[in-house]
Amino acid sequence: MIKSELVQRIAAQNPHLYQRDVENIVNAILGEITNAMARGDRVELRGFGAFSVKRRDARQGRNPRTGASVSVAAKATPFFKTGKQLRERLNSTG
């Protein structure tokens, strides 16, 4: 599902809301999650999961085409850990 499909589904389930308002709400939520992660904060949505940032140290890598050694800079990567309720729902046998 992409963001526009999410907006359409939420708007369909809530006919009293305009689609543009739903889109603004979805964008605000995702924007705040992004801003918090950019600051290095952890975002936890109970029952759904937690978004956090993992740091990867600088290292020496290899160019697969030439085999030459290249340095890879340190970087931050987004990480998502599912919540217990989401895991249980995905792994239910019904």
C-alpha positions as CSV (number, residue, x, y, z in Angstrom):
1,M,0.0,0.0,0.0
2,I,1.3,3.4,-0.9
3,K,0.5,6.7,0.9
4,S,-2.2,7.7,-1.6
5,E,-4.0,4.4,-1.1
6,L,-3.8,4.8,2.7
7,V,-5.4,8.3,2.4
8,Q,-8.1,7.0,0.2
9,R,-9.0,4.1,2.6
10,I,-9.1,6.4,5.6
11,A,-11.2,8.9,3.7
12,A,-13.6,6.1,2.6
13,Q,-13.9,4.9,6.2
14,N,-14.6,8.4,7.5
15,P,-17.0,10.1,5.0
16,H,-17.4,13.1,7.3
17,L,-13.8,14.1,6.6
18,Y,-12.6,15.6,3.3
19,Q,-9.8,13.7,1.5
20,R,-7.5,16.7,1.6
21,D,-7.9,16.9,5.4
22,V,-7.0,13.2,5.7
23,E,-4.0,13.7,3.4
24,N,-2.9,16.6,5.7
25,I,-3.2,14.5,8.8
26,V,-1.3,11.6,7.3
27,N,1.4,13.9,6.1
28,A,1.6,15.5,9.5
29,I,2.0,12.2,11.3
30,L,4.6,10.9,8.9
31,G,6.4,14.2,9.0
32,E,6.6,14.2,12.8
33,I,7.9,10.6,12.8
34,T,10.6,11.7,10.3
35,N,11.5,14.8,12.3
36,A,11.8,12.8,15.5
37,M,14.1,10.2,13.8
38,A,16.2,13.0,12.3
39,R,16.8,14.3,15.8
40,G,17.8,10.8,16.9
41,D,14.6,10.2,18.9
42,R,12.7,6.9,19.1
43,V,9.0,6.9,18.1
44,E,6.8,4.2,19.7
45,L,3.3,3.5,18.6
46,R,1.9,1.0,21.1
47,G,0.6,-2.2,19.5
48,F,2.1,-1.3,16.2
49,G,5.9,-0.9,16.7
50,A,8.8,1.4,17.3
51,F,10.8,3.5,14.8
52,S,14.4,4.2,15.7
53,V,17.8,5.1,14.2
54,K,20.7,2.8,14.1
55,R,24.2,4.1,13.6
56,R,26.6,2.2,11.3
57,D,30.3,2.9,11.8
58,A,32.7,3.8,9.0
59,R,34.3,0.8,7.5
60,Q,36.5,-0.5,4.6
61,G,34.5,-2.0,1.7
62,R,35.3,-3.4,-1.7
63,N,34.1,-2.3,-5.1
64,P,32.5,-5.5,-6.5
65,R,33.4,-4.6,-10.1
66,T,37.1,-3.8,-9.6
67,G,37.9,-5.4,-6.2
68,A,39.5,-2.1,-5.1
69,S,39.2,-1.2,-1.4
70,V,37.0,1.8,-0.7
71,S,36.1,3.6,2.5
72,V,32.5,3.7,3.5
73,A,31.5,6.6,5.6
74,A,29.5,6.3,8.9
75,K,25.8,6.6,8.4
76,A,22.5,6.4,10.1
77,T,19.8,4.0,9.0
78,P,16.1,3.8,9.9
79,F,15.0,0.7,11.9
80,F,11.5,-0.6,12.7
81,K,10.7,-3.1,15.3
82,T,7.2,-4.5,15.3
83,G,5.0,-4.4,18.4
84,K,3.7,-7.5,20.1
85,Q,0.1,-7.0,19.0
86,L,1.1,-6.5,15.4
87,R,3.3,-9.6,15.5
88,E,0.5,-11.7,17.0
89,R,-2.0,-10.5,14.4
90,L,0.3,-11.3,11.5
91,N,1.1,-14.7,12.9
92,S,-2.4,-15.7,14.0
93,T,-3.6,-19.0,12.6
94,G,-7.1,-17.8,11.7
